Amino acid sequence: MKFRRPAPDPLEINLTPLIDCLLFLIIFFMLSTTFTKASKLQISLPEAKGDVAPASAHNIEVSVSASGVYAVNGQVLASKQATSLRSAIEKASEGRRDVPFMISADGNTPHQAVVTVMDVAGQMGFQGLSISTRQPEDK
């Protein structure tokens, strides 16, 4: 009697478990990775080359010195507190919120002092805040 030889099964590599393992590893590494922010960024502040805006008859200009002292329309405030800044702006605006609002800050002013002025103006309802700049010097 002649028996047939069993035909060899074709070799197949099942990739499904391998793909599953790779996906689990990718998800694990994505979730366990921490993204750090570079804390020592070198930035250069921009200079503006725009036209000077026409002066308005009634506007509010808040100046901030290098030490963080505020002045509203040339009147120096005795305190660096936001409440005194708010009352001085209220007095200068005479209750109007549609007047132009200009912030002039020294180049060495702490960032917090400028943010405080912007925050107080935003809480009071001023919409058009402007930050004064200087023309760049030609070298």
C-alpha positions in Angstrom: 0.0 0.0 0.0 1.3 3.4 -0.9 0.6 6.1 1.6 0.6 9.7 0.6 3.1 11.9 2.3 1.3 14.7 4.2 1.8 18.0 2.4 3.8 20.4 4.5 1.8 23.3 5.9 3.1 26.6 4.5 5.0 28.6 7.1 3.2 31.7 8.2 4.4 34.2 10.7 1.5 35.7 12.5 2.3 39.4 13.0 -0.7 40.3 15.0 0.8 39.6 18.5 4.0 41.4 17.4 2.1 44.5 16.3 0.1 44.5 19.5 3.3 44.4 21.6 4.8 47.3 19.6 1.7 49.4 20.0 1.7 48.7 23.8 5.4 49.7 23.9 4.8 52.9 21.9 1.8 53.9 24.1 3.9 53.1 27.3 6.8 55.3 26.1 4.5 58.1 25.1 2.8 58.2 28.4 6.0 57.9 30.5 8.0 60.4 28.6 8.4 63.9 30.2 8.7 66.9 28.0 10.9 69.6 29.4 10.7 73.2 28.5 14.0 74.9 27.7 14.4 77.3 30.6 17.3 79.3 29.1 15.9 80.7 25.9 17.8 83.5 24.2 15.3 86.0 22.9 15.7 89.3 21.3 12.9 91.8 21.7 11.4 93.3 18.6 11.7 96.9 17.5 8.8 98.7 15.7 9.1 100.6 12.5 5.6 101.9 12.3 4.0 105.3 11.9 3.3 107.3 15.0 -0.3 107.3 15.9 -2.1 110.6 16.0 -2.3 112.1 19.5 -5.8 112.2 21.0 -7.1 115.1 23.1 -7.9 112.7 25.9 -5.9 109.6 26.5 -4.4 107.6 29.3 -0.6 106.9 29.5 0.7 104.7 32.2 4.5 104.8 32.5 6.5 102.1 34.3 10.0 102.9 35.5 12.9 100.4 35.6 12.2 99.9 39.4 8.5 99.3 38.8 7.1 102.7 39.9 3.9 103.7 38.1 3.0 107.1 36.7 -0.5 107.8 35.2 -0.5 110.8 32.7 2.8 112.0 34.3 1.6 111.8 37.9 3.9 109.5 39.9 2.0 107.1 42.2 3.2 106.7 45.8 2.5 103.0 45.8 3.4 100.1 43.5 0.1 98.4 44.5 -2.5 97.5 41.8 -5.3 99.1 43.9 -3.6 102.6 43.8 -2.9 102.1 40.1 -6.6 101.2 39.5 -7.8 104.3 41.4 -5.4 106.6 39.5 -6.6 105.2 36.1 -10.2 105.5 37.2 -9.6 109.2 38.1 -7.7 109.9 34.8 -10.3 108.2 32.6 -13.3 109.9 34.3 -15.4 106.8 33.9 -14.8 106.5 30.1 -13.5 103.2 28.7 -13.2 104.2 25.1 -10.2 106.4 25.4 -6.8 105.3 24.1 -4.7 103.5 26.7 -0.9 103.6 26.2 1.6 101.7 28.3 5.2 103.1 28.3 7.7 100.9 30.1 11.4 101.1 30.5 13.4 98.3 28.8 14.6 97.0 32.1 11.1 97.1 33.8 10.2 93.8 35.4 7.7 91.9 33.3 5.3 91.6 36.3 4.9 95.4 36.5 3.7 95.6 32.8 1.4 92.6 33.2 -0.1 94.3 36.3 -0.9 97.4 34.3 -2.4 95.3 31.5 -4.4 93.2 34.0 -5.8 96.3 35.8 -6.8 97.9 32.4 -8.4 94.7 31.3 -10.4 94.4 34.5 -11.6 97.9 34.1 -12.8 97.3 30.6 -10.3 99.1 28.4 -10.1 97.4 25.0 -7.5 99.2 23.0 -4.2 98.8 24.8 -1.1 100.1 23.1 2.5 99.6 24.1 4.9 102.4 23.1 8.1 101.5 21.4 11.0 103.4 20.0 12.5 103.6 16.5 15.5 101.4 16.1 18.8 103.1 15.8 20.5 102.7 12.4 23.9 101.1 12.7 
